[in-house]
Amino acid sequence: MEIKKSSYIKGASTFGQCIVSDIPQIAVAGKSNVGKSSFINFLVNDGKLARTSKQPGRTRLINYFFINEQLENQFILADLPGYGYAKVTDQEKLKWADLLEKYLAKERALCHVFFLVDIRHDPTKDDVQMYNYLFHHHVSYTIVATKADKVSKSQVKNRLNSIASFLKVGQSNVIAVSSLNKTGKEQVLDKIQQMLTAYHTPVDDSAEE
């Protein structure tokens, strides 16, 4: 899997503004300041595609990016609003939660979610709530542990074990990523390739008869 082209499409503040298309979508979810924008820019090898900020809570829309447009393995990348940011009103939090829930529940082209957590810490209460939503609603996901450069190499495996144990998943379901040290990209790209192949593979209904 190789990403050759990437471009910004639009932002959506309500589900009614979301893109309607048969092109498969890969979403990126995570709490505010977990590194979603840096992860996206690292993935597409473009440091300016997704706007990064030191101030949490900047992403208040679903921001859409076209990846490999008109090429093999084209897909739409959806950057979901960061959750868990305390310095917004309850009304704003409810608005973000409603947008997230409707997108995850109703977006038919969604084929996978990269669920980002900070490798330095065990998942927060908000992370657990997001994970439980993905699990109980059968949304395909991979856990990505960001900021792997912030811990020593000897501690990476221990932190992955801790996160996997905390969320009750196998360690193979958690990928350590560092946009600074350029690690983890190939594993993420391999997972995207698997999901796109599965999305385009016809379901054999006769096997159920």
C-alpha positions in Angstrom: 0.0 0.0 0.0 1.4 3.4 -1.0 -0.1 6.8 -0.6 0.8 9.0 -3.7 -1.8 11.8 -3.6 -3.7 13.5 -0.8 -5.9 16.6 -0.7 -8.4 18.3 1.6 -12.1 18.0 0.6 -14.3 19.7 3.1 -15.4 19.9 6.8 -18.8 18.8 8.1 -20.3 20.2 11.4 -23.4 18.1 11.1 -24.2 14.6 9.8 -26.3 16.2 7.0 -23.1 17.9 5.7 -21.2 14.6 5.6 -20.0 13.3 2.2 -22.3 10.9 0.4 -20.2 8.5 -1.7 -19.5 4.9 -2.3 -15.8 5.5 -2.0 -14.6 3.6 1.2 -13.8 5.8 4.2 -11.2 5.3 6.9 -11.7 7.3 10.0 -9.3 8.6 12.7 -10.7 9.0 16.2 -9.2 10.0 19.5 -9.2 12.5 22.3 -8.1 16.1 21.9 -4.4 16.5 21.7 -3.7 12.8 21.1 -2.0 13.6 17.8 -4.6 12.9 15.1 -3.4 15.7 12.8 0.3 14.7 13.2 -0.7 11.0 12.6 -2.5 11.9 9.3 0.3 14.1 8.1 2.8 11.4 8.8 0.7 8.8 7.1 0.3 10.8 3.9 3.9 12.3 4.0 2.5 15.8 3.9 3.3 17.9 7.0 0.6 20.5 6.1 -2.4 18.5 5.0 -4.1 18.4 8.4 -3.7 21.5 10.5 -1.9 20.8 13.8 -2.2 22.9 16.9 -0.8 22.9 20.4 -4.2 23.9 21.7 -6.5 20.9 22.3 -10.0 20.9 20.8 -9.2 22.5 17.5 -10.8 19.8 15.4 -14.5 20.6 15.8 -15.6 19.2 12.4 -15.3 15.9 10.5 -12.5 16.9 8.1 -12.4 14.9 4.9 -9.3 14.2 2.8 -9.1 12.4 -0.6 -6.3 9.8 -0.6 -5.0 8.5 -4.0 -7.8 10.1 -5.9 -8.4 8.3 -9.3 -5.6 5.9 -8.4 -5.6 2.3 -7.2 -6.6 2.0 -3.6 -8.3 5.4 -3.4 -10.2 6.2 -0.2 -11.5 9.0 1.9 -9.8 9.7 5.2 -12.2 11.2 7.8 -10.6 13.1 10.7 -13.2 13.0 13.5 -13.6 15.7 16.2 -11.4 15.2 19.2 -13.3 14.4 22.4 -12.6 14.9 26.1 -11.7 18.6 25.9 -12.9 20.2 29.1 -12.8 23.9 28.1 -15.9 23.9 25.9 -19.6 24.2 26.8 -21.7 21.2 27.6 -23.8 22.2 24.5 -20.7 22.0 22.3 -19.7 18.6 23.8 -23.2 17.3 23.0 -23.0 18.6 19.5 -19.6 16.8 18.9 -20.9 13.6 20.5 -24.0 13.6 18.3 -21.9 14.1 15.2 -19.5 11.3 16.2 -22.3 8.9 17.0 -24.3 9.5 13.9 -21.2 9.2 11.7 -20.1 5.9 13.3 -23.6 4.4 13.3 -24.8 5.6 9.9 -21.9 6.0 7.5 -22.3 3.1 5.2 -18.9 3.6 3.4 -17.0 3.5 6.7 -14.8 0.4 6.6 -12.3 1.0 9.5 -11.5 3.3 12.4 -8.0 4.0 13.7 -8.6 4.7 17.3 -5.7 6.8 18.7 -4.6 6.7 22.4 -1.5 8.2 24.0 1.1 5.5 24.6 2.4 7.2 27.8 -0.9 6.7 29.7 -3.6 4.1 30.2 -6.8 5.0 28.3 -9.0 7.7 29.8 -12.6 7.3 30.7 -13.5 9.0 27.4 -11.2 6.6 25.6 -13.0 3.6 27.2 -16.4 5.1 26.2 -15.2 5.4 22.6 -13.7 1.9 22.6 -16.9 0.4 24.0 -19.0 2.2 21.4 -16.8 0.8 18.6 -16.8 -2.7 20.1 -20.6 -3.0 20.8 -21.6 -1.5 17.5 -19.3 -3.9 15.5 -17.2 -1.1 14.0 -13.9 -2.4 12.6 -11.0 -0.7 14.4 -7.3 -0.7 15.2 -5.9 0.9 18.3 -2.9 3.2 17.5 -0.6 4.2 20.4 0.7 7.6 19.4 3.8 9.5 20.6 6.0 6.4 20.9 9.0 8.7 20.8 8.0 10.0 24.2 8.9 6.7 25.9 12.2 4.7 25.7 12.4 1.9 23.2 12.6 -0.6 26.0 9.3 0.7 27.4 7.3 0.6 24.2 6.4 -3.1 24.5 5.4 -2.7 28.1 3.2 0.2 27.3 1.5 -1.7 24.5 0.9 -4.6 26.8 -0.6 -2.3 29.4 -3.0 -0.6 26.9 -4.0 -3.9 25.4 -4.6 -5.4 28.9 -6.6 -2.3 29.9 -8.9 -2.5 26.9 -8.9 -6.3 27.0 -7.6 -6.8 23.5 -4.6 -8.7 22.1 -1.3 -6.8 21.8 -1.4 -7.4 18.0 -4.4 -5.1 17.9 -2.3 -2.1 19.1 0.2 -0.4 16.8 2.9 1.9 18.2 3.4 5.0 16.0 5.8 7.9 16.1 5.6 10.7 13.5 8.9 12.0 14.8 10.8 8.7 14.6 8.9 7.6 11.5 7.8 4.3 13.0 4.6 2.3 12.6 3.6 3.6 9.2 4.0 0.3 7.3 1.8 -1.5 9.8 -0.9 1.2 9.4 -0.7 1.1 5.6 -0.9 -2.7 5.6 -4.1 -2.5 7.7 -5.6 0.0 5.3 -4.8 -2.3 2.4 -6.6 -5.2 4.1 -9.6 -3.1 4.8 -9.9 -1.7 1.3 -9.5 -5.2 -0.2 -12.3 -6.5 2.1 -14.5 -3.5 1.2 -14.2 -4.2 -2.5 -14.6 -8.0 -2.1 -18.2 -9.1 -3.0 -20.0 -10.9 -0.2 -21.0 -14.5 -1.2 -24.6 -14.7 -0.1 -24.8 -18.3 -1.2 -22.5 -19.3 1.6 -25.2 -18.5 4.1 -27.9 -20.6 2.4 
